[in-house]
């Protein structure tokens, strides 16, 4: 656990982590949404969407979970 010299230093540290978490979480949500749209288009065209489904979904979920760790400060 990180030790802080002052309350202001602690607040600045967690604000930076929270902002990073919000940005990464937003990007992860966009990746998940984009993956859904690509899967839908490929499905409607009758093409295989397995690669898109597993890669973009996995990347998006990992990013959202990382964002949760940053936001909650675990």
C-alpha positions in Angstrom: 0.0 0.0 0.0 1.3 3.4 -0.9 2.2 5.8 1.9 1.4 9.5 1.6 3.1 12.5 3.3 0.0 14.7 3.2 -3.7 14.5 2.5 -3.3 16.7 -0.6 -0.8 14.2 -2.0 -3.2 11.4 -1.4 -6.1 13.2 -3.0 -4.0 14.1 -6.1 -2.8 10.5 -6.4 -6.3 9.0 -6.3 -7.7 11.7 -8.6 -5.1 10.8 -11.2 -6.0 7.1 -10.9 -9.7 7.8 -11.1 -9.3 9.9 -14.2 -7.1 7.2 -15.8 -9.8 4.6 -14.9 -12.6 6.7 -16.4 -10.6 7.1 -19.7 -9.7 3.4 -19.9 -13.3 2.4 -19.0 -14.7 4.6 -21.7 -12.3 3.1 -24.3 -13.2 -0.4 -23.1 -16.9 0.4 -23.5 -16.3 1.7 -27.0 -14.3 -1.5 -27.9 -17.2 -3.6 -26.6 -19.8 -1.6 -28.5 -17.7 -1.7 -31.7 -17.2 -5.4 -31.3 -21.0 -5.9 -31.0 -21.6 -3.8 -34.2 -18.9 -5.7 -36.2 -20.3 -9.0 -35.0 -23.8 -8.0 -36.0 -22.8 -6.9 -39.5 -20.8 -10.2 -40.0 -23.7 -12.3 -38.8 -26.1 -10.5 -41.1 -23.7 -11.2 -44.0 -23.5 -14.8 -43.1 -19.8 -14.7 -42.3 -17.8 -16.1 -39.4 -17.6 -13.6 -36.5 -15.8 -15.8 -34.0 -12.4 -14.0 -34.1 -14.0 -10.6 -33.7 -16.3 -11.9 -30.9 -13.6 -13.3 -28.8 -10.8 -10.8 -29.3 -12.7 -7.5 -29.0 -14.9 -8.8 -26.2 -11.9 -10.0 -24.2 -10.0 -6.7 -24.8 -13.0 -4.7 -23.8 -13.7 -6.7 -20.6 -10.1 -6.5 -19.5 -10.1 -2.8 -20.0 -13.3 -2.3 -18.1 -12.0 -4.5 -15.2 -8.7 -2.5 -15.2 -10.7 0.7 -15.0 -12.7 -0.6 -12.1 -9.4 -1.3 -10.2 -8.2 2.2 -11.0 -11.5 3.8 -10.0 -12.0 1.9 -6.8 -8.3 2.1 -5.8 -7.7 -1.6 -5.0 
